Amino acid sequence: MGRSGLKGFVVYTLLTGAKINMGDYLITERCRQLLRAHLPNEEQLVLPHWKPLSDHLEQVNASKAVIIMGGPGFQPGFYPRVYKLHTDMNAIKVPIVPLGLGWKGVPGDWETLNRYRFTPESKRVLERISAETRYLGCRDYMTVEALKRNGINNPLMTGCPVWYRLDALGKPFERPRQLSRIVVTPAQRPVYQRQSKSLLQQIHQAFPKAEKYCSFNRGITQEHPLLGTAEKKNNQQIADYAASLGYQVKDTSGDLKHIDFYDSCDVHVGYRVHSHLYFISSRKPSILLHEDGRGRGASEALNLLGVDAFVPGRRFVKKLQPAPDAVDRTLSLLQAELENGFNRFAGLHLVLDEQYKVMTHFIDTLPGNNGA
């Protein structure tokens, strides 16, 4: 993860969240590709964001800035729960820059946003970040609004780094006339298990001749500290059900080689935001069910019609209630798109290409960059 022997090189310190979830690996890879494309002479030192920076403090302080790479990191416990950074923030002498981070509101509607607050510790660190860098890069407009409502006034909507597949820039969307290969991603939260199974069943019934994959971004039942008993049980039950319907079950955790098969598929339907964004960035259609604010923010930022998997407007923010009609609405949307040639996606490549200019501007203004 970055070259060893960094003495003598001017570097950016990059903080990654890649542990098991495919999405975190994809964020890390796309961030590094973006920075290499625009800053080809800059070395990259990559460190895990869940560990304090004390063991690498000399290298960190010799770099131009600490860049936090993507993910739903603008959570109430931004510091020190999500990002450990350092117990003494004064020990970090260089600016800290979020690159395409998102919020994580639950359930994820605008009423959730009204009540979204950072802890006092998180607020102090975010205020420091805001004062020391030109922009805080945000992956969607709901995140921008969450920061502004908490007094952070220089967020910039860059989009998620995963929006930008460099070899697809400038290309139009592929709009399939038939669906021969379909990827379905079930929800992570067990509360959505019945809904996930219904989605698998209805797609199976609607497209009986298609080759279908059920893809698990965080793995299924392997031994890992991030996979608790309840999650593994939920995953296995969904995987068994998918297999019984004839789906090929895929564990895509831990290595981006595991999603190579995505490139030969026609469409993604499901809950996992970065599977959705992989298809969108590849100029292929995808329909996203919003498990929480991460998905809702992605759809709103891209002007796409996603489907709320939850019942909005709940009084208690952390109480999720699955929407009883979510799967029916998803299948209706998919069928309508297929009948109309996926016309809603026709101009989306222009949105991505124009938004890439914003991401380029953001990179140009990084601390220590000649364009800043």
Secondary structure, 3 states (H helix, E strand, C coil): CCCCCCCCCCEEEEEECCCCCHHHHHHHHHHHHHHHHHCCCCEEEEEECCCCHHHHHHHHHHCCCEEEECCCCCCCCHHHHHCCCCCCHHHCCCCEEEECECCCCCCCCHHHHHCCCCCHHHHHHHHHHHHHCCCEEECCHHHHHHHHCCCCCCEEECCCHHHCCHHHCCCCCCCCCCCCEEEEECCCCHHHHHHHHHHHHHHHHHCCCCEEEEEECCCCCCCCCCCCHHHHHHHHHHHHHHHHCCCEEEECCCCHHHHHHHHHCCEEEECCHHHHHHHHHCCCCEEEEECCHHHHHHHHHCCCCCEECECCCCCCCCCCCECCCHHHHHHHHHHHHHHCCCHHHCCHHHHHHHHHHHHHHHHHCCCCCCCC
